[in-house]
Amino acid sequence: MSKKLDKAWLTLTTRCNLDCDYCYVGTSEKEELTTSEWKKIFQILSKYGVNWVQLTGGEPLIRDDFWEILKECHNIFDKIVVATNSILIDEGKISKFNEFKNLIFYISLNDWVEKEDGTSKSNEYSKKIEILKNLKKHGHVVVIVATVSNENFRDLPKIIDFAQKNKIECRINFMILFNRATKNMLDPVTKQFLDNYKNNNSKTISVTPQCLAGFSRISILENGDVTPCVAIRDESLIGGNILKDELDKIYNSAVFVKWRKESSIIDKACSKCDMYADCQGGCPTRKLSYSKSYDKQIFVDAGMCSWNQSFKRLGLDLKIRGID
């Protein structure tokens, strides 16, 4: 392998206790890897230089062997991200998490409830807020991840305000249109979100920097298939299976070579932007899902750019959140 890897996204399962319309994972009929198979994969990844992993799903905590997997990761990798909706976390699980160092929690929070009314949405929201605060209280790094849709864009300023008041990083994601997510769930929410966030020019929004998916990062699906990005599940973008193929062969497969070539193309849509040096065109998977090609112009014309100039016009501080 010409370049060492540093991070891997690990989809432990596609099973989930929620049913979010915007989720790019969807359901899968693929058989999940066993505990011992995941442990073998950890050794392979370590050999190739991976020093941090993201445990994701689905909902990773839904696996019965989650704690065994987490312990094995902790013994091998320097940093572990747990991407969760947090609903399955309680005080007992927080106590278990406290036994591990260098954990980072990515917690999805896409709705804001002004007044708790006993509904399922209200109860879910209350649970998330409680867990967010408790994890932070116990010294864990917590990141709120909010995905823009036409159902929640009016809530996002309140979520961002909550995050800043509680000194929690908040990441705003624009939707990836795979599986059930469709264009009518977001058009024209980018503009509406920005319009509803005027006069908040002291705010900082964390946006995606240059994407390293398929370069120094890879994704391993629940059955061991390897793709360039965690959001990619299409058969045509699978480079091989980590338990059946050498990782060198997968990394240099036609799928990965084409991905790196196509996602690195500099075109007129982005090259004139003064943020291009940092962004490099943003998320290739999001572009691919929106236009069914790597065409950046279609993506930018749709207002989907993470660095959208409208942010600057509103006086918002666009902070590069670090390459992760």
JONORNOR-V309401 format. One record per backbone hydrogen bond with DSSP energy under -1.0 kcal/mol. NH is the residue of the N-H (numbers start at 0). CO is the residue of the C=O. If there is no record, write none. Layout:
nh=NH co=CO
nh=NH co=CO
This chain:
nh=4 co=47
nh=5 co=215
nh=6 co=215
nh=7 co=51
nh=8 co=217
nh=9 co=53
nh=10 co=219
nh=11 co=9
nh=11 co=55
nh=22 co=19
nh=32 co=221
nh=37 co=33
nh=38 co=34
nh=39 co=35
nh=40 co=36
nh=41 co=37
nh=42 co=38
nh=43 co=39
nh=44 co=40
nh=45 co=41
nh=46 co=42
nh=47 co=43
nh=48 co=45
nh=49 co=44
nh=50 co=5
nh=51 co=5
nh=52 co=78
nh=53 co=7
nh=54 co=80
nh=55 co=9
nh=58 co=14
nh=61 co=58
nh=62 co=59
nh=65 co=62
nh=68 co=64
nh=69 co=65
nh=70 co=66
nh=71 co=67
nh=72 co=68
nh=73 co=69
nh=74 co=70
nh=76 co=72
nh=77 co=50
nh=78 co=50
nh=79 co=101
nh=80 co=52
nh=81 co=103
nh=82 co=54
nh=83 co=105
nh=88 co=85
nh=93 co=89
nh=94 co=90
nh=95 co=91
nh=96 co=92
nh=97 co=93
nh=98 co=95
nh=99 co=96
nh=103 co=79
nh=104 co=140
nh=105 co=81
nh=106 co=142
nh=107 co=83
nh=108 co=144
nh=122 co=118
nh=123 co=119
nh=124 co=120
nh=125 co=121
nh=126 co=122
nh=127 co=123
nh=128 co=124
nh=129 co=125
nh=130 co=126
nh=131 co=127
nh=132 co=128
nh=133 co=129
nh=134 co=130
nh=135 co=131
nh=136 co=132
nh=137 co=133
nh=138 co=135
nh=139 co=134
nh=140 co=102
nh=142 co=104
nh=143 co=168
nh=144 co=106
nh=145 co=170
nh=147 co=172
nh=149 co=184
nh=152 co=148
nh=154 co=151
nh=155 co=151
nh=158 co=154
nh=159 co=155
nh=160 co=156
nh=161 co=157
nh=162 co=158
nh=163 co=159
nh=164 co=160
nh=165 co=161
nh=166 co=163
nh=167 co=162
nh=170 co=143
nh=171 co=205
nh=172 co=145
nh=177 co=175
nh=180 co=177
nh=184 co=181
nh=185 co=182
nh=186 co=182
nh=188 co=185
nh=191 co=187
nh=192 co=188
nh=193 co=189
nh=194 co=190
nh=195 co=191
nh=196 co=193
nh=202 co=199
nh=204 co=316
nh=206 co=318
nh=209 co=277
nh=213 co=216
nh=214 co=211
nh=215 co=211
nh=216 co=211
nh=217 co=6
nh=218 co=226
nh=219 co=8
nh=220 co=224
nh=223 co=220
nh=225 co=239
nh=226 co=218
nh=231 co=228
nh=236 co=233
nh=237 co=234
nh=238 co=225
nh=241 co=223
nh=243 co=240
nh=244 co=240
nh=249 co=245
nh=250 co=246
nh=251 co=247
nh=252 co=249
nh=256 co=252
nh=257 co=253
nh=258 co=254
nh=259 co=255
nh=260 co=256
nh=261 co=257
nh=262 co=258
nh=269 co=266
nh=270 co=266
nh=272 co=269
nh=275 co=272
nh=277 co=274
nh=278 co=274
nh=279 co=275
nh=281 co=278
nh=286 co=282
nh=287 co=283
nh=288 co=284
nh=289 co=285
nh=290 co=286
nh=291 co=287
nh=298 co=294
nh=299 co=295
nh=300 co=296
nh=301 co=297
nh=302 co=299
nh=303 co=298
nh=307 co=304
nh=310 co=307
nh=312 co=308
nh=313 co=309
nh=314 co=311
nh=315 co=310
nh=316 co=202
nh=318 co=204
nh=318 co=316
nh=320 co=206
